[in-house]
């Protein structure tokens, strides 16, 4: 507490001492831009950045080629160029753009050498043989398309993010291995890059009847879709409820608007980025509910291991006893993964993550000869696999436990994130480097999981909004001129203090969004931080912010991702009511207390919704005799309600009671278009 307060007071005194006593100018003259040499052009690496990046060659063993050898092992075929387009001719995936990675021995000064190596490995694309009867198409999207040859056709695992990318991957398979029907689809977890391309391998009409057993589904001639328990609920929670905000934030995480170049987007640990094609969805037909369940699917024996609360709320590994092969989904990915992801998601449990990897070791570790996964490349050899699994588990366990140690010593989230370091023996493995997740942010995630956002400093109990705080900073800085602050910041930039320069100039940007010098100097500082970053997601975030500071909000200028509405159509009634409670204007109904009975004839579900002073409470299998309104309808019709289409809802429903209640609800539902990404500002007010 004392330490945090001292830091705060020191920052105030620093501001006062640096700024002097002259009032800010609202705008910069061209003279100041010229004086500081500030332009919108992308810059090269500063000398300090080059020195920091060069030091990685002494820090890491670049002669260890295990990961790069595994990245190319088993390559069967790859097109000379790989540029995928949608029906309108828009480029949705482009591996050819990363040709600048080919044939390079050392990284340029504008890239962290460790990330550069990962980018070269992720740029290896094509059709690969993992082991007898198991194949992968890698580099056709952020994730891998995995296929196992069954008795009658292909068992497809994790069919990518986009329909177009999946179709292209299957064309490569058919070219080399012949055309076979799809006998089953298995999806490891509910992140969109693992199921969005499902309509590239099958149609909704081909899906098996979910009311049948798995054996009956397989015998029916239809295609079963096998997932871990809780898959669909988790998919909707993440992709619908907060989907628009996640989509906008993902622009930064994945560098959507960046060019692929030595000064732009590189890989990010688990792939080259997101495809921007058509996302689809088909509801699963069978859930795995217990670890140890064994099934023979199209002649292939499988044993399932549930790993809930790890990389996703619902996830599973699969053991193939006849092939001594272990599918580890996204629990091991040849990089440190995220306990918290920059796009936003539920915090993940590092201790559980480690626990389930260890469980896989105890169940299958002595027998495994190959591990393969939904991102990056497989690992071969029992000793290699044992180390790979154990070291990966150890990293998550360390971050979890060390963060808790620091928490109990009274350190805050920001302090811990700057203190925690992996032991050298864990950090030196190429497959635990911080290409995607980072130790700092994973420590913050552990802090958030156990302690929440509050750091115990009362100063931070109810802080001003960022824009309000920025105005107060500038108010205090009126003791000196903004131009003088920027001159000092430019001097600090030349000294390599990029993080501070980014902070102080971004404060000015929040107070004076049109201050061109502040925007451009902040962009320059963020750019250098991006060049230094080993993590691809950190690099993308820094460089995306620099891009928007120089050119404006790119989400307003461009929009690349499309969705076809499948997610909404497959929401359960319970999901829809949960989403309604998010959409409702709680202030507008804060004085009301009433309930509504809803009966769904197609699913035979009965719900009561209690609107209690702004809150919406959901009761399943319950009818309130005092309800002000009763509705009988079908589940798909509920979509008319949340889409504020009152006439269509009435036409397709039987409604009795106080109709004013229905109007009150629908008039106060905010309109969130989940089929499009939001464009709110991130780097400016």
C-alpha positions in Angstrom: 0.0 0.0 0.0 2.8 2.4 1.0 4.8 1.5 -2.1 1.8 2.2 -4.4 1.0 5.5 -2.7 4.6 6.6 -3.0 4.6 5.8 -6.6 1.5 7.8 -7.2 2.8 10.8 -5.3 6.1 10.6 -7.2 4.3 10.6 -10.5 2.4 13.8 -9.5 5.6 15.6 -8.5 7.3 14.4 -11.7 4.5 15.9 -13.7 4.7 19.2 -11.9 8.5 19.4 -12.2 8.6 18.5 -15.9 5.8 20.7 -17.0 6.7 24.2 -15.7 4.0 26.9 -15.7 2.9 27.7 -19.3 -0.5 26.7 -20.6 -1.0 24.0 -23.2 -1.5 24.8 -26.9 -4.4 22.9 -28.3 -2.7 22.1 -31.6 0.8 21.8 -32.9 2.3 23.9 -35.5 4.1 22.4 -38.5 7.2 23.9 -37.1 7.1 21.6 -34.1 6.5 18.6 -36.2 9.5 19.5 -38.3 11.6 20.3 -35.2 10.9 16.9 -33.7 11.1 15.1 -37.1 7.6 13.6 -36.6 5.8 12.1 -39.7 3.2 9.5 -40.4 5.7 7.2 -42.2 6.6 3.9 -40.7 10.0 4.1 -39.2 12.9 1.6 -39.0 14.4 0.3 -35.8 16.1 2.7 -33.4 19.6 1.9 -32.3 18.4 0.8 -28.8 15.8 -1.5 -30.3 18.4 -3.1 -32.5 20.6 -3.7 -29.5 17.8 -5.3 -27.5 16.9 -7.6 -30.3 20.5 -8.5 -31.1 21.0 -9.7 -27.5 18.5 -12.5 -28.1 21.1 -14.3 -30.2 23.3 -14.7 -27.1 20.3 -15.4 -24.8 18.7 -18.4 -26.7 20.2 -21.5 -28.4 19.5 -20.8 -32.1 21.5 -23.9 -33.0 18.7 -26.0 -31.5 16.6 -26.9 -34.5 14.1 -29.3 -33.0 11.1 -27.1 -33.5 12.0 -26.0 -37.0 12.7 -29.6 -38.0 9.4 -30.7 -36.6 7.7 -27.9 -38.5 8.7 -29.3 -41.8 8.6 -33.0 -41.0 6.1 -35.0 -43.0 5.4 -32.3 -45.7 3.8 -34.0 -48.6 2.6 -31.1 -50.8 2.2 -27.4 -50.8 1.2 -24.9 -53.5 4.0 -22.5 -54.6 1.7 -19.6 -53.6 -1.2 -19.6 -51.2 -3.6 -16.7 -51.5 -7.3 -17.5 -50.7 -10.2 -15.3 -51.7 -13.9 -15.2 -50.9 -16.7 -15.2 -53.6 -16.4 -11.4 -54.0 -12.6 -11.7 -54.7 -11.5 -10.3 -51.3 -8.3 -11.8 -50.0 -9.1 -13.7 -46.8 -5.9 -15.6 -46.2 -2.4 -14.9 -47.6 0.7 -17.0 -46.9 2.4 -15.6 -49.9 2.6 -12.2 -48.3 5.1 -13.6 -45.8 7.6 -14.5 -48.5 10.1 -12.1 -47.0 10.7 -14.7 -44.2 12.1 -17.2 -46.7 15.8 -17.8 -46.8 16.7 -15.5 -43.9 19.3 -16.5 -41.3 18.9 -13.5 -39.0 16.0 -11.3 -38.1 15.9 -7.7 -39.2 16.4 -5.1 -36.5 12.6 -4.4 -36.6 11.7 -7.9 -35.3 12.5 -9.9 -32.2 14.7 -12.8 -33.4 12.8 -15.3 -31.3 9.5 -14.3 -32.8 11.1 -14.2 -36.2 12.1 -17.9 -35.8 8.5 -18.7 -34.8 7.2 -16.8 -37.8 9.4 -18.8 -40.2 8.1 -22.1 -38.7 4.5 -20.9 -38.9 5.1 -19.9 -42.5 5.6 -23.6 -43.4 2.3 -24.6 -45.0 0.8 -27.5 -46.9 -0.3 -31.1 -46.3 1.6 -33.1 -43.8 1.7 -36.8 -42.7 1.7 -37.0 -38.9 1.8 -40.7 -38.7 0.2 -43.6 -40.5 -3.3 -42.6 -41.3 -3.1 -39.2 -39.6 -2.7 -36.0 -41.7 -2.8 -32.2 -41.2 -3.2 -29.2 -43.4 -1.2 -26.5 -41.7 -0.9 -22.8 -42.6 -4.3 -22.5 -44.4 -5.8 -20.6 -41.4 -4.7 -19.8 -37.9 -5.5 -23.4 -36.8 -4.7 -26.8 -38.3 -7.2 -29.0 -40.2 -6.5 -32.5 -39.0 -7.8 -35.7 -40.7 -7.7 -39.3 -39.7 -8.4 -42.0 -42.3 -11.3 -44.2 -41.2 -12.7 -47.3 -42.7 -15.1 -45.4 -45.0 -13.9 -41.8 -45.0 -12.2 -38.9 -43.2 -12.7 -38.1 -39.5 -12.1 -34.3 -39.5 -10.8 -32.5 -36.4 -11.2 -28.8 -35.9 -12.4 -27.5 -39.3 -10.6 -24.1 -39.2 -12.3 -20.7 -38.9 -13.5 -19.9 -42.4 -15.6 -21.9 -44.9 -13.3 -20.8 -47.7 -10.1 -21.8 -46.0 -11.5 -25.2 -45.1 -12.6 -25.9 -48.6 -9.2 -25.0 -50.0 -7.5 -27.3 -47.4 -9.8 -30.2 -48.4 -9.0 -29.6 -52.1 -5.3 -30.1 -51.2 -6.1 -33.3 -49.3 -8.2 -34.6 -52.2 -5.5 -33.8 -54.7 -2.9 -35.9 -52.8 -5.0 -38.6 -51.0 -8.1 -38.9 -53.1 -11.7 -37.9 -52.5 -13.3 -39.5 -49.5 -16.6 -38.7 -47.7 -16.5 -37.2 -44.2 -17.6 -39.8 -41.7 -17.4 -37.7 -38.5 -16.3 -34.3 -37.3 -14.7 -33.8 -33.9 -14.2 -30.3 -32.4 -11.8 -30.0 -29.5 -13.2 -26.8 -28.0 -15.5 -23.8 -28.7 -13.2 -21.2 -30.1 -14.3 -20.0 -33.5 -11.0 -20.8 -35.3 -11.8 -24.5 -34.6 -15.4 -24.7 -35.8 -16.1 -21.7 -38.0 -15.2 -23.6 -41.2 -17.4 -26.6 -40.6 -19.7 -25.9 -43.6 -16.6 -26.3 -45.7 -16.7 -30.1 -45.0 -20.4 -30.7 -44.5 -23.9 -29.2 -44.6 -26.4 -28.8 -41.8 -28.6 -31.4 -43.6 -25.8 -34.0 -43.3 -25.6 -33.7 -39.5 -26.7 -36.8 -37.6 -29.7 -36.9 -35.3 -28.5 -35.7 -31.9 -31.2 -37.8 -30.1 -29.4 -41.0 -31.2 -26.4 -42.6 -29.5 -23.1 -42.2 -31.2 -23.1 -45.7 -32.5 -26.6 -45.1 -34.0 -25.5 -41.8 -35.5 -22.5 -43.5 -37.2 -24.8 -46.3 -38.5 -27.3 -43.8 -39.8 -25.1 -42.6 -42.7 -25.2 -39.1 -41.4 -22.2 -37.2 -39.9 -21.9 -37.0 -36.1 -20.3 -33.9 -34.6 -18.5 -34.8 -31.4 -17.6 -32.2 -28.8 -16.7 -31.9 -25.2 -19.5 -31.4 -22.6 -20.6 -27.7 -22.4 -19.3 -26.9 -25.9 -22.3 -25.1 -27.3 -23.0 -23.0 -24.2 -19.4 -21.9 -24.1 -19.4 -21.1 -27.8 -22.4 -18.8 -27.5 -21.1 -17.2 -24.3 -17.9 -16.2 -26.0 -19.0 -15.5 -29.6 -22.4 -13.8 -29.0 -22.7 -12.2 -25.6 -19.6 -10.1 -25.9 -18.8 -11.0 -29.5 -18.9 -7.4 -30.9 -16.4 -6.1 -28.4 -14.2 -9.1 -28.7 -14.2 -8.7 -32.5 -13.1 -5.1 -32.3 -10.4 -5.9 -29.7 -9.2 -8.8 -31.8 -8.3 -6.4 -34.6 -5.4 -5.3 -32.4 -4.5 -8.8 -31.1 -4.4 -10.3 -34.6 -3.1 -7.2 -36.4 -6.0 -7.4 -38.9 -5.2 -4.1 -40.5 -1.4 -4.4 -40.5 0.5 -5.3 -43.6 2.6 -8.5 -43.5 6.2 -7.2 -43.5 9.4 -6.7 -41.5 7.8 -3.6 -39.9 4.3 -5.1 -39.8 2.5 -8.3 -38.9 4.5 -11.4 -38.2 3.3 -14.7 -36.6 1.9 -14.8 -33.1 2.9 -18.2 -31.8 -0.2 -20.2 -32.9 -0.3 -19.1 -36.5 0.0 -16.2 -38.9 -3.3 -14.6 -37.8 -7.0 -14.9 -38.5 -8.6 -15.6 -41.8 -11.4 -13.2 -42.7 -13.7 -15.4 -44.6 -17.2 -16.7 -43.8 -17.8 -18.1 -40.3 -20.3 -20.9 -40.0 -21.8 -23.1 -37.3 -23.7 -26.4 -36.9 -24.9 -27.6 -33.6 -23.1 -30.7 -32.2 -24.8 -34.0 -32.2 -22.9 -35.8 -29.4 -21.1 -34.7 -26.2 -18.3 -36.4 -24.4 -19.2 -36.2 -20.7 -16.6 -38.3 -18.9 -12.8 -38.8 -19.1 -12.0 -42.3 -20.2 -15.0 -42.7 -22.6 -13.9 -45.0 -25.4 -15.5 -45.2 -28.9 -14.6 -46.7 -32.2 -15.4 -44.1 -34.9 -15.3 -45.3 -38.5 -12.9 -48.1 -37.4 -10.6 -45.8 -35.4 -10.3 -46.5 -31.7 -10.4 -43.4 -29.5 -10.2 -42.6 -25.8 -11.3 -39.1 -24.6 -9.9 -36.9 -21.8 -11.9 -33.9 -20.8 -9.9 -30.8 -19.9 -12.4 -28.2 -18.8 -11.3 -24.8 -17.7 -7.9 -25.0 -19.4 -7.5 -23.2 -22.8 -11.3 -23.1 -23.1 -14.2 -23.7 -20.6 -14.9 -26.9 -22.5 -12.0 -28.8 -24.2 -10.8 -32.4 -24.7 -7.7 -34.4 -25.5 -7.9 -37.7 -27.4 -5.8 -40.8 -27.2 -5.4 -43.2 -30.3 -4.2 -46.4 -28.8 -3.6 -48.2 -32.1 -1.4 -45.4 -33.3 0.3 -44.4 -30.0 -0.8 -40.9 -30.8 -2.1 -38.2 -28.5 -4.2 -35.3 -29.7 -3.6 -32.4 -27.2 -6.1 -30.0 -28.7 -4.9 -26.5 -27.7 -3.6 -27.5 -24.3 0.0 -27.7 -25.7 0.8 -25.5 -28.6 4.6 -25.0 -28.9 4.3 -21.6 -27.2 3.2 -20.2 -23.9 -0.5 -19.7 -24.3 -2.9 -17.2 -22.7 -4.5 -17.4 -19.2 -6.0 -14.1 -20.4 -6.3 -13.1 -24.0 -6.1 -9.5 -25.2 -9.3 -9.7 -27.1 -11.1 -10.5 -23.9 -12.5 -13.8 -22.5 -13.0 -15.6 -19.3 -9.8 -15.9 -17.3 -8.3 -19.4 -17.6 -7.1 -21.5 -14.7 -3.4 -22.1 -14.8 -3.5 -24.7 -12.1 -6.2 -26.7 -13.9 -4.3 -26.4 -17.1 -1.2 -27.9 -15.5 -3.3 -30.6 -13.8 -4.9 -31.9 -17.0 -1.6 -32.0 -18.9 -0.2 -34.0 -16.0 -3.2 -36.3 -16.1 -2.5 -36.9 -19.8 1.1 -37.8 -18.9 0.0 -40.3 -16.3 -2.7 -41.8 -18.6 -0.8 -41.9 -21.9 2.7 -40.5 -21.5 4.6 -43.8 -21.3 3.0 -45.0 -24.6 2.9 -41.8 -26.7 5.1 -41.7 -29.8 3.6 -38.6 -31.3 1.6 -35.7 -30.0 -0.3 -33.4 -32.4 -2.5 -30.5 -31.8 -4.8 -27.8 -33.3 -2.0 -25.3 -33.8 1.6 -25.5 -34.9 3.4 -28.8 -35.5 3.5 -32.3 -33.8 6.3 -33.7 -31.6 7.7 -37.1 -32.1 9.6 -39.6 -29.8 8.5 -40.6 -26.3 11.3 -38.8 -24.5 10.7 -35.6 -26.4 7.0 -35.8 -25.8 7.4 -36.4 -22.1 9.6 -33.3 -21.7 7.2 -31.3 -23.9 4.2 -32.1 -21.8 6.0 -31.8 -18.4 7.7 -28.5 -19.2 4.5 -27.0 -20.6 2.6 -28.0 -17.4 5.4 -26.7 -15.2 5.2 -23.2 -16.8 1.5 -22.8 -16.1 1.9 -24.2 -12.6 4.8 -21.9 -11.9 3.0 -18.8 -13.1 0.0 -19.7 -11.0 1.9 -20.5 -7.8 4.5 -17.7 -7.9 1.8 -15.2 -8.5 -0.1 -16.4 -5.5 3.1 -16.2 -3.5 3.5 -12.5 -4.5 -0.1 -11.9 -3.8 0.3 -13.1 -0.2 3.3 -10.8 0.1 1.1 -7.8 -0.6 2.2 -7.1 -4.2 -0.3 -5.7 -6.7 -1.1 -7.0 -10.2 1.0 -4.4 -12.0 3.9 -5.0 -9.6 3.7 -8.8 -10.0 3.6 -8.6 -13.7 6.9 -6.7 -13.7 8.5 -9.0 -11.1 7.7 -12.5 -12.2 10.2 -14.3 -14.4 10.3 -17.9 -15.5 13.2 -20.0 -14.2 15.8 -20.3 -16.9 15.3 -24.0 -17.5 11.6 -23.4 -18.3 12.2 -20.2 -20.3 14.9 -21.7 -22.5 12.6 -24.2 -24.3 11.5 -22.9 -27.7 8.0 -24.4 -27.1 7.5 -22.4 -23.9 8.6 -19.0 -25.3 6.2 -16.0 -25.1 5.0 -15.8 -28.7 1.2 -15.8 -27.9 0.7 -15.5 -24.2 3.2 -13.7 -21.9 4.3 -14.3 -18.4 3.4 -10.8 -17.4 -0.2 -11.0 -18.7 -0.7 -14.6 -17.4 0.4 -13.4 -13.9 -2.2 -10.6 -14.2 -4.8 -13.3 -15.1 -4.0 -15.3 -12.0 -4.3 -12.1 -9.9 -7.7 -11.4 -11.5 -8.9 -14.9 -10.9 -8.1 -14.8 -7.2 -8.3 -11.1 -6.3 -10.3 -9.3 -9.0 -9.5 -5.9 -10.4 -9.1 -4.0 -7.1 -5.5 -3.6 -5.9 -6.5 -2.6 -2.4 -5.3 1.0 -2.9 -8.3 3.2 -2.1 -7.1 5.7 -4.6 -8.2 3.2 -7.3 -11.6 2.3 -5.8 -13.5 4.6 -8.1 -11.1 6.1 -10.7 -12.0 8.7 -13.3 -12.7 7.5 -16.8 -9.6 7.5 -19.1 -10.7 10.6 -20.8 -11.5 12.4 -17.6 -8.2 11.4 -16.1 -6.4 12.6 -19.2 -8.0 16.0 -18.9 -6.8 16.3 -15.3 -3.3 15.3 -16.3 -3.3 18.1 -18.9 -4.8 20.5 -16.3 -1.9 19.9 -14.0 0.5 20.2 -16.9 -0.7 23.7 -17.6 2.2 24.7 -15.4 4.2 24.0 -18.5 3.6 23.8 -22.3 2.6 20.7 -24.1 5.3 21.5 -26.7 7.9 21.4 -23.9 6.5 18.1 -22.7 6.7 16.7 -26.2 10.3 18.0 -26.6 11.2 16.2 -23.4 9.4 13.1 -24.5 11.3 13.2 -27.8 14.5 13.3 -25.8 13.4 10.3 -23.7 12.5 8.5 -27.0 16.0 9.0 -28.3 17.2 7.5 -25.0 15.1 4.4 -25.6 12.5 5.0 -22.9 9.7 3.9 -25.2 7.2 2.7 -22.6 7.2 6.0 -20.7 7.0 8.0 -23.9 4.0 6.0 -25.0 2.3 6.6 -21.6 2.9 10.4 -21.4 2.1 11.1 -25.1 -1.0 8.9 -25.0 -2.2 10.9 -22.0 -2.0 14.0 -24.2 -3.8 12.2 -27.0 -6.7 11.4 -24.6 -6.9 15.1 -23.6 -6.2 16.5 -27.1 -7.1 13.9 -29.7 -6.1 16.3 -32.5 -2.6 17.0 -31.2 -0.7 15.6 -34.1 2.7 15.7 -32.5 1.5 13.7 -29.5 -0.2 11.2 -31.8 2.9 10.7 -34.0 5.4 10.5 -31.1 3.2 8.0 -29.3 3.0 6.0 -32.5 6.8 6.0 -32.9 7.2 4.8 -29.3 4.7 2.0 -29.7 6.2 1.0 -32.9 9.6 0.4 -31.3 8.0 -1.6 -28.5 6.4 -3.7 -31.2 9.7 -4.3 -32.9 11.2 -5.4 -29.5 8.3 -7.7 -28.6 8.8 -11.5 -28.7 5.1 -12.1 -28.4 3.3 -11.8 -31.7 0.1 -10.5 -30.0 2.0 -7.8 -28.2 3.7 -6.8 -31.4 0.3 -6.7 -33.2 -1.3 -4.6 -30.4 1.6 -2.1 -30.4 1.8 -1.7 -34.2 -2.0 -1.6 -34.6 -2.2 1.3 -32.1 0.7 3.0 -34.0 -1.2 2.5 -37.3 -4.5 4.0 -35.9 -2.7 7.0 -34.3 -1.2 7.8 -37.7 -4.2 7.1 -39.9 -7.4 7.0 -37.8 -9.7 4.2 -36.5 -9.2 1.3 -39.0 -12.3 -0.5 -37.9 -14.3 2.5 -39.2 -12.3 2.6 -42.5 -12.3 -1.1 -43.1 -14.4 -4.1 -42.2 -13.2 -7.6 -43.2 -14.9 -10.3 -41.1 -18.3 -11.6 -42.0 -20.7 -14.0 -40.2 -23.7 -15.7 -41.6 -25.9 -15.6 -38.5 -25.6 -19.3 -37.6 -24.7 -18.6 -34.0 -27.9 -16.8 -33.3 -30.0 -19.4 -35.0 -28.5 -22.1 -32.8 -28.9 -20.3 -29.5 -31.0 -22.2 -27.0 -33.9 -20.5 -25.3 -31.8 -20.2 -22.1 -29.0 -18.5 -24.2 -31.5 -16.1 -25.7 -32.9 -15.1 -22.3 -29.4 -14.6 -21.0 -28.6 -12.4 -23.9 -31.9 -10.5 -23.5 -30.8 -9.6 -19.9 -27.6 -8.1 -21.4 -29.5 -6.2 -24.1 -32.2 -4.7 -21.8 -31.9 -1.0 -20.8 -31.7 -1.6 -17.1 -32.2 2.1 -16.2 -35.4 2.3 -18.2 -37.0 -0.6 -16.4 -35.4 0.0 -13.0 -38.7 1.0 -11.4 -40.7 -2.1 -12.6 -41.3 -5.5 -11.0 -43.3 -8.0 -13.1 -42.9 -11.4 -14.5 -43.6 -13.1 -17.9 -44.4 -16.7 -18.5 -43.1 -18.2 -21.8 -43.9 -21.7 -23.1 -42.0 -23.1 -26.2 -44.1 -25.6 -28.2 -41.2 -26.9 -30.3 -38.8 -27.7 -27.4 -41.5 -28.1 -24.7 -39.7 -25.8 -22.4 -41.3 -23.6 -19.8 -39.7 -20.4 -18.4 -40.6 -17.6 -16.2 -38.8 -14.3 -16.5 -38.8 -12.0 -13.5 -38.1 -8.3 -14.4 -37.0 -7.1 -10.9 -36.0 -3.5 -10.8 -33.7 -3.6 -13.8 -32.5 -7.2 -13.4 -33.9 -10.1 -15.4 -34.1 -13.4 -13.5 -34.6 -16.6 -15.3 -36.6 -19.6 -13.8 -36.7 -22.8 -15.8 -39.6 -25.2 -15.5 -41.7 -22.7 -13.5 -44.9 -20.9 -14.1 -45.9 -17.8 -12.1 -49.7 -17.6 -11.6 -49.4 -13.8 -11.1 -47.5 -13.2 -14.3 -48.6 -10.0 -16.2 -48.0 -11.6 -19.6 -48.1 -15.2 -21.0 -46.5 -16.1 -24.3 -46.7 -19.4 -26.3 -44.3 -19.6 -29.2 -41.4 -21.5 -30.8 -37.7 -21.0 -29.9 -36.7 -19.4 -33.2 -39.4 -16.8 -32.8 -37.7 -15.5 -29.7 -35.1 -14.0 -32.0 -37.7 -11.6 -33.3 -38.0 -10.3 -29.7 -34.3 -9.7 -29.1 -34.0 -8.2 -32.6 -36.8 -5.7 -31.7 -39.2 -7.0 -34.5 -42.4 -6.7 -32.4 -44.9 -7.2 -35.3 -43.2 -10.5 -36.5 -43.0 -11.7 -32.9 -46.8 -11.1 -32.3 -47.7 -12.7 -35.6 -45.9 -15.9 -34.7 -46.9 -16.1 -31.0 -50.0 -16.6 -28.8 -50.0 -13.8 -26.3 -52.4 -13.1 -23.4 -52.2 -10.5 -20.6 -50.9 -6.9 -20.5 -49.6 -6.1 -24.0 -48.0 -3.0 -22.7 -45.5 -5.2 -20.9 -44.4 -6.7 -24.2 -44.0 -3.2 -25.7 -42.1 -2.0 -22.6 -39.6 -4.9 -22.9 -39.0 -4.6 -26.7 -38.8 -0.8 -26.7 -36.0 -1.0 -24.2 -33.8 -3.6 -25.8 -30.5 -2.2 -27.1 -29.6 -3.2 -30.6 -26.3 -5.1 -30.8 -25.6 -6.4 -34.3 -23.6 -9.6 -33.5 -23.0 -10.2 -37.2 -20.7 -7.1 -37.4 -17.6 -5.9 -35.4 -17.7 -2.8 -33.3 -15.6 0.2 -34.1 -15.1 1.9 -30.8 -11.8 3.7 -30.2 -9.0 2.1 -28.3 -5.9 4.3 -28.5 -7.8 7.5 -28.3 -11.0 8.8 -26.6 
